[in-house]
Amino acid sequence: MPTLYIPTRLLLLASLTLILALAGAACSPQSPPATTEAPTAPPVETSAPVASETPAVSPTPVPPTSDPVQDAINRALDLADQGDLEGAIRTLDEAISLDPNSVDLYYYRGLVKARRGDLDAAIADYNQALTLDPANILALNGRGGAYTEKGEAELAIADFTQAITLQPEYAKAYNNRGIAYAQKGDYDNALADFTKFLELIPDDAMAYLNRGMAYLDKGEIDKAIEDLNKSIELAPGEPMGYFNRALAYAQKGDMDNALANFNKAIELQPENPAAYFFRGMAYAQQNQKDSAIADFRKVLELTQDEELRAQATEWLKSLGVTP
């Protein structure tokens, strides 16, 4: 399954476009003052997009094999799956000390370090893997994912492009390059890559979600809704499909559908402060003051992110409430 694309720019602009979409509504005491800049929201508090090749790990340990490198990788993945990232890295450290020329050991240690959030160390491991095997598409894809997380889109695109050159049918690299293109605002190339991924792996819910969000970022709202509808059809339990479809409907001014989708997103992911924030904005513009206040207070309850808390506080003040 491809990685979820959660573009920062979309979420930074979403509050502005939501307000613009609702700008035709009659002014009321519940709306933020027109003479002040409307609050904006930071990104959703979720994992940054990462181009990962981590295989699924079985709930029970993998039996030993005759290959000590593979045994070390299996043990490390078991530990990582249990949340023991330090233990996984120690296991791979020990294996590398015994076999310092194993491409796979550096690659998997890079994956675990990236999962831990140590992106520079992950890149160093991917570099070592590529020194040993310059044509290793997994290491190229992993390093590209780490560069994407660091916001270094050009370096990420170069790695994904090299992986595609080496293996033109490598679907994940198209998805991940699409994420990097979207990160730098190149939505045409992002859409082309997400579309290519879907040609190679049709009916993938996350790919439709990624492409739908890219269309939303680009302002092609009807196409965004079409892709988000398909994503939700394929994966009805994924909250981000509903969340982004809510943003799309809000931009069209269809607040009934927007609120219905925000409600569903919150039902599926009740700890996501951004969903409450945007629903609170929608309620405020619909003059549903009590519901808006409840949502902005929920944001303050759920997050310690300073920027998001500041925006929720500004909205509460605009609604006549002291946070």
N, C-alpha and C positions, 0 to 999 in steps of 0.2 A: 504493500500500500504506500502511496506517495506521502510525503510530508505535508502537513497542513500549512498553507500560506496565510500568515496573519500580518498584512502589511501595515507598518506603523503609519504611513502617510494616510491610508484610508481611515484609520481610527482617529488621527489628528484632525482630519477634515470632516469626519462624519458628523460631529456636533455642529459644525458650521453649516454643512449642507442640510442637516436636519432643520436647523433654524431657518435657513433660507427657504426650504420647502414649505415651512409653516408660516412664512412671512406674511402671507395673505390673510391670516387669521386676524380677527379684530383684536386690537390692543386691550389689555385688561390689567388690573392691579396684580394679577397672578403672573404676568409676563415680565421677564427681566427688562429693566429700563432701556429704552431705545437709544439713549444717549451714551450708554456704556458698552464696552466691547463684550460680546456674548462669551460666556465661559466656553472653553474647549476642553476636551478630554485627552488624557494620555492613552497609550495602548492598553489593551486588555492585559490583565495580569495572567499571563500564561507563558508557556515555553516559547522561546524564540524559534523561528523556523530553522530547522537543521536538516541537512541532507544526510540522512543516516542509512546505513546498510545493516544495522544491527538485526540479526535474525531473531525470530521468535524463540523464546526459551521455554522449554517444557517445564511443567510444575514440579517434576521429579528430576533428580540429578541424572545426567547422561552417563551410562555405564562406561567404564574405562575402555580405551581402545589400545591398539598396539603402537599408536603414534603419540609420543609424549607431548609434542607441540599441541596436537588437537585436544589431548586430555587437559592441558593447562588452559586452553581457550574455553573448553566446556566448563571447567571449574570456575573460571573467571566470569563467564556469562551467567552461571547459576548464582554466584555471589551478587553480581550486578542486578539480577532479576529480584533478588531478595532485598535490594537497597544497600548492600554493603559494597559501595564503590571503592573504598580504600582497600578492602580485602581483595577485590578483583584486581586492582592495580598491583598490589603486593604479589599476587599469584603470577601475574604477567611479568613483573620485574624479575622474579626468581627464574622464570622460564627463559627470559632473555639473557640472563647471566649464564645460562647453560647453552643457549643457542642464539648468539648475538647476530646471526645472519638470517633469521627467520622473518620474512616479510610479513607473514600473517600475525606474528606476535606484536610487531610494532603497529600494524594496522588496528588490531583489536584494542591495544592499549590506548591508541589515539581515540577510538570510539568511546571508551570508558572515561577518559579524561575530558572529552568534549561533553559527555553527559554530566560530568561533575561540574562543568562550567569553566574548566581550566583550558581555555581555547588555545593560548599560545603553546602550552605543553602538548596539546593534541596536535597542533600543526607541526611541531618538532618531530613527533612520532610519525606523522604522515610523510614528512620530508625524508625521514630515514627509510621508511618503506619504499619510497619512490627512488631513493638513491640505490637501493638494492634491486628494484624492479621498476624502471621508469615508465613502463607501459601498464602498470597496475591500475585498472579503472576504478577499483573499489577505493584505493587510497586517494586517487584524484577526486572522486566523488566525496569522500569523507573530508578531505582538506577544503574542497569547495564549500561544503556545508559549514565548516568552522569559519571560513572567511565570511560567509553570509551572515553568521551570527555576530561577527565582529563589525559588520556594516561595510566590509570591503568588497563591494559588489563586483568591481572590475576583476579583481583577483579570482573571485569565485567563478565568474563567467569564463575566465580563461581555463580554469581547471575543468569545469563541466564541458566546455567545448572540446578540450583535448580528449576527454573520456568518450565523447560522442564520435570524434574523429577516429578513435581506435576501435570503437564498437558502435556503429550507427543505429543499431536496434536497442541500445541500452536505455530503456524507458525512463528510469529514475533520474538520469542525468538531464533529460528534457524537462521534467517536472522541476528539478532543483534549479536548473538554469532559468526557468521561468520565474521562480521566486526571486532570484538575484536580479533579473531584468526589472521585475516589478519594484524591487527595493530601490532601484535608481530611477524609477518613473518611466521606464521604457515599456509601456503597456502593449504596444504592437508586437514587439518581440516576445514579451511574456505570454501574450495570448497565443502566438504561433507555437511556442513551446508546449503550453498546456494542451493545445489542440493536437500536437504531434504525439504527446503522451497518450491521449485518448484514442488516437489511431492505433497505437501499439497495444494498449490495454483498455479496451472499451468498457463502459459501465463501471468505472471506478468512481465511487462517491466523492472521495476527497479531491480527485482531479477536477470534477465538476464544481466543487466548492471553491477550489483555487481559481479556476477560470471565471467563475461567477464573481468572486471578489475583485479580480482584475478588471472585469467589465464595470463593476461598481466604481472602482477607483477611476476608471476612464470616463465615467459619466454615461455609459450605455446601459441605462437602467433596465429596459425591457429585456435585453440579452442577459443581464445579470440575473433577473428574476427567473428567466427560463432555465439557466444553468442551476440556480439554487433550488428550483423546484425539482430538477432531476436529481440533484444531490440528496435532497430530503427524501425523495421516493426510494432511492437506493439505500440510504442510511437514516431512517426516521429517528434514531436515537442520538444523532450528533447535534449538539446544541448550537454549534457555530453556523449551521445552515439556517436555522430559524433566526438567529441573531442578525446575520447579514441580510437575510430577506426582509427582516423588520426595517433595517436601515434603508434598503432599496424602496420599500413601500412608503417609508416616510419621505424620501426624496420625491416620490410621485405625488405626495400629499394625501395618500390613502391611509389615514390614521387608524381606521378600524382594523385593517389588516396588519399595520405596523404594530399596534398594541397586542393583537392576537399572537403575533410571532415573538415579540418580546416576552409575553407571558409564557409561551412554550419553551423558549430558551431558558428562562429562569426556572421553570419546572424541572428541566433536565439538568441544569447546572446552577443550583441555588446559591452557590458561593461566588459567583462571578460579579464583581462590583460594577464592571462596565455595563452589564445588561441593566442593572438597576439605574445606573446613571442616565443612560439613554432613554429608558422607559420613563424616568422621572421628568426628563425634558419634554417627552411627548405628552405626558399628563399635564405638565405646566401649560403647554401651548393649547391644550384642550380645555383649559380652565378647571381641571380636576385637581384643585389645590391640595386637598388632604392626601390624595394618592401620591402626588408629586413629592410632598414633604416626607411621606413615609419612605419613598424610594431613596431620596437623597440622604436621609438619616441612615438607611441601610448601607449605603455606600460608606459612610463614616464608620459604621460598625464593622464592615468587612475588610477594609483596606487600610494599610499604613502608608501607602504611596502618597507622598506629599502633594504632588501636583493634582492628583485626582481628588484628594481630600479638600484641597483649596478650591477646586471648581465646584464640588458639591456644596461647600460652605457658601460660596458666592450665590449659588442658586437658592439656597435656603434663605439667605438674607434678602434676595430679590422677592421672595415669597412672604416676606415679613416675619421670618422666624429667626430667633437667635439660636445658633447651633449649640 
